[in-house]
Amino acid sequence: MDVIMDMKSTSVASLTNVRLFEWRGTVRDLIKLGMAVTFLRLHLHLRHIAMEWFIWTQIVFLKNQISKWKAELAFMLLRKYSR
């Protein structure tokens, strides 16, 4: 039950691979026990949350990449104009 409550209250920003796999494992366990979990998936919007998490991680990655490129460009320009 704790995992189900965690699904409901977790924000996308705090979602991790570990949590996603834990949630998936819980849903699989419920299916094995014969519970109809379609209502659970729809209610908790697991796919929507997973997609938002994926998009959020990509945005973070791209922001970091852009920062890295800006630093590299600044260094190259500094070298070029300091000669």
PyRosetta script that sets phi, psi and omega in degrees:
from pyrosetta import init, pose_from_sequence

init()
pose = pose_from_sequence("MDVIMDMKSTSVASLTNVRLFEWRGTVRDLIKLGMAVTFLRLHLHLRHIAMEWFIWTQIVFLKNQISKWKAELAFMLLRKYSR")
pose.set_psi(1, -33.2)
pose.set_omega(1, 179.6)
pose.set_phi(2, -60.4)
pose.set_psi(2, -39.5)
pose.set_omega(2, -179.5)
pose.set_phi(3, -65.1)
pose.set_psi(3, -40.6)
pose.set_omega(3, -179.9)
pose.set_phi(4, -64.0)
pose.set_psi(4, -42.1)
pose.set_omega(4, 177.0)
pose.set_phi(5, -66.2)
pose.set_psi(5, -35.7)
pose.set_omega(5, 177.4)
pose.set_phi(6, -62.6)
pose.set_psi(6, -40.1)
pose.set_omega(6, 178.6)
pose.set_phi(7, -58.9)
pose.set_psi(7, -41.6)
pose.set_omega(7, -175.2)
pose.set_phi(8, -71.4)
pose.set_psi(8, -33.6)
pose.set_omega(8, -171.7)
pose.set_phi(9, -103.1)
pose.set_psi(9, -1.7)
pose.set_omega(9, -176.4)
pose.set_phi(10, -82.5)
pose.set_psi(10, 130.4)
pose.set_omega(10, 175.8)
pose.set_phi(11, -84.0)
pose.set_psi(11, 158.3)
pose.set_omega(11, -179.1)
pose.set_phi(12, -61.0)
pose.set_psi(12, -37.7)
pose.set_omega(12, -177.2)
pose.set_phi(13, -63.5)
pose.set_psi(13, -26.8)
pose.set_omega(13, -178.4)
pose.set_phi(14, -102.4)
pose.set_psi(14, 8.9)
pose.set_omega(14, -179.9)
pose.set_phi(15, -77.5)
pose.set_psi(15, 136.0)
pose.set_omega(15, -179.6)
pose.set_phi(16, -127.4)
pose.set_psi(16, 166.0)
pose.set_omega(16, 175.1)
pose.set_phi(17, -57.3)
pose.set_psi(17, -42.3)
pose.set_omega(17, -178.6)
pose.set_phi(18, -58.0)
pose.set_psi(18, -46.9)
pose.set_omega(18, 179.5)
pose.set_phi(19, -63.1)
pose.set_psi(19, -45.1)
pose.set_omega(19, -179.9)
pose.set_phi(20, -58.4)
pose.set_psi(20, -45.3)
pose.set_omega(20, -179.7)
pose.set_phi(21, -68.5)
pose.set_psi(21, -34.2)
pose.set_omega(21, 176.0)
pose.set_phi(22, -64.2)
pose.set_psi(22, -44.8)
pose.set_omega(22, 178.9)
pose.set_phi(23, -61.9)
pose.set_psi(23, -45.6)
pose.set_omega(23, -179.7)
pose.set_phi(24, -60.2)
pose.set_psi(24, -41.9)
pose.set_omega(24, 178.6)
pose.set_phi(25, -61.8)
pose.set_psi(25, -41.0)
pose.set_omega(25, 179.0)
pose.set_phi(26, -64.0)
pose.set_psi(26, -44.4)
pose.set_omega(26, 179.0)
pose.set_phi(27, -62.8)
pose.set_psi(27, -41.6)
pose.set_omega(27, 177.5)
pose.set_phi(28, -61.9)
pose.set_psi(28, -41.0)
pose.set_omega(28, 178.2)
pose.set_phi(29, -62.1)
pose.set_psi(29, -41.6)
pose.set_omega(29, 178.4)
pose.set_phi(30, -63.6)
pose.set_psi(30, -39.3)
pose.set_omega(30, 177.9)
pose.set_phi(31, -63.8)
pose.set_psi(31, -44.1)
pose.set_omega(31, 178.7)
pose.set_phi(32, -60.1)
pose.set_psi(32, -33.0)
pose.set_omega(32, 178.8)
pose.set_phi(33, -77.8)
pose.set_psi(33, -4.1)
pose.set_omega(33, 177.0)
pose.set_phi(34, 90.9)
pose.set_psi(34, 10.6)
pose.set_omega(34, 179.4)
pose.set_phi(35, -80.7)
pose.set_psi(35, 142.2)
pose.set_omega(35, 174.0)
pose.set_phi(36, -80.4)
pose.set_psi(36, 112.2)
pose.set_omega(36, -175.3)
pose.set_phi(37, -106.0)
pose.set_psi(37, 5.7)
pose.set_omega(37, 178.0)
pose.set_phi(38, -56.6)
pose.set_psi(38, -43.8)
pose.set_omega(38, 178.9)
pose.set_phi(39, -60.2)
pose.set_psi(39, -37.5)
pose.set_omega(39, -179.1)
pose.set_phi(40, -66.2)
pose.set_psi(40, -46.5)
pose.set_omega(40, 179.6)
pose.set_phi(41, -62.5)
pose.set_psi(41, -42.6)
pose.set_omega(41, 179.4)
pose.set_phi(42, -66.9)
pose.set_psi(42, -44.1)
pose.set_omega(42, -177.3)
pose.set_phi(43, -63.7)
pose.set_psi(43, -41.8)
pose.set_omega(43, -175.3)
pose.set_phi(44, -91.7)
pose.set_psi(44, -6.1)
pose.set_omega(44, 177.2)
pose.set_phi(45, 53.7)
pose.set_psi(45, 50.0)
pose.set_omega(45, -176.9)
pose.set_phi(46, -57.5)
pose.set_psi(46, -42.8)
pose.set_omega(46, -179.9)
pose.set_phi(47, -64.8)
pose.set_psi(47, -40.7)
pose.set_omega(47, 179.8)
pose.set_phi(48, -63.7)
pose.set_psi(48, -44.4)
pose.set_omega(48, 179.4)
pose.set_phi(49, -64.0)
pose.set_psi(49, -44.2)
pose.set_omega(49, -179.8)
pose.set_phi(50, -62.9)
pose.set_psi(50, -40.2)
pose.set_omega(50, 179.6)
pose.set_phi(51, -67.0)
pose.set_psi(51, -43.4)
pose.set_omega(51, 177.4)
pose.set_phi(52, -61.0)
pose.set_psi(52, -40.8)
pose.set_omega(52, 179.3)
pose.set_phi(53, -62.5)
pose.set_psi(53, -45.0)
pose.set_omega(53, 179.5)
pose.set_phi(54, -61.0)
pose.set_psi(54, -46.4)
pose.set_omega(54, 179.7)
pose.set_phi(55, -61.9)
pose.set_psi(55, -44.4)
pose.set_omega(55, -179.9)
pose.set_phi(56, -60.5)
pose.set_psi(56, -43.6)
pose.set_omega(56, 179.6)
pose.set_phi(57, -65.6)
pose.set_psi(57, -35.3)
pose.set_omega(57, 178.2)
pose.set_phi(58, -67.4)
pose.set_psi(58, -39.7)
pose.set_omega(58, 178.3)
pose.set_phi(59, -62.9)
pose.set_psi(59, -44.9)
pose.set_omega(59, 178.3)
pose.set_phi(60, -60.7)
pose.set_psi(60, -44.6)
pose.set_omega(60, 179.1)
pose.set_phi(61, -60.3)
pose.set_psi(61, -46.8)
pose.set_omega(61, -178.0)
pose.set_phi(62, -65.7)
pose.set_psi(62, -38.6)
pose.set_omega(62, 176.6)
pose.set_phi(63, -61.8)
pose.set_psi(63, -42.5)
pose.set_omega(63, 177.4)
pose.set_phi(64, -64.3)
pose.set_psi(64, -40.4)
pose.set_omega(64, 179.3)
pose.set_phi(65, -64.3)
pose.set_psi(65, -43.6)
pose.set_omega(65, 178.8)
pose.set_phi(66, -62.4)
pose.set_psi(66, -42.1)
pose.set_omega(66, 177.8)
pose.set_phi(67, -61.3)
pose.set_psi(67, -41.7)
pose.set_omega(67, 178.6)
pose.set_phi(68, -62.5)
pose.set_psi(68, -45.3)
pose.set_omega(68, -179.8)
pose.set_phi(69, -65.0)
pose.set_psi(69, -38.8)
pose.set_omega(69, 177.7)
pose.set_phi(70, -61.5)
pose.set_psi(70, -42.6)
pose.set_omega(70, 179.2)
pose.set_phi(71, -64.7)
pose.set_psi(71, -42.3)
pose.set_omega(71, 178.1)
pose.set_phi(72, -63.3)
pose.set_psi(72, -42.0)
pose.set_omega(72, 179.5)
pose.set_phi(73, -64.1)
pose.set_psi(73, -44.4)
pose.set_omega(73, 179.1)
pose.set_phi(74, -60.2)
pose.set_psi(74, -40.9)
pose.set_omega(74, 178.8)
pose.set_phi(75, -65.0)
pose.set_psi(75, -43.6)
pose.set_omega(75, 180.0)
pose.set_phi(76, -65.0)
pose.set_psi(76, -40.9)
pose.set_omega(76, 178.6)
pose.set_phi(77, -66.4)
pose.set_psi(77, -38.8)
pose.set_omega(77, 177.6)
pose.set_phi(78, -62.0)
pose.set_psi(78, -44.7)
pose.set_omega(78, 178.2)
pose.set_phi(79, -63.7)
pose.set_psi(79, -40.9)
pose.set_omega(79, -178.3)
pose.set_phi(80, -65.2)
pose.set_psi(80, -45.1)
pose.set_omega(80, -175.1)
pose.set_phi(81, -89.2)
pose.set_psi(81, -5.3)
pose.set_omega(81, 178.9)
pose.set_phi(82, -94.7)
pose.set_psi(82, 3.1)
pose.set_omega(82, -179.6)
pose.set_phi(83, -81.1)
pose.dump_pdb("model.pdb")
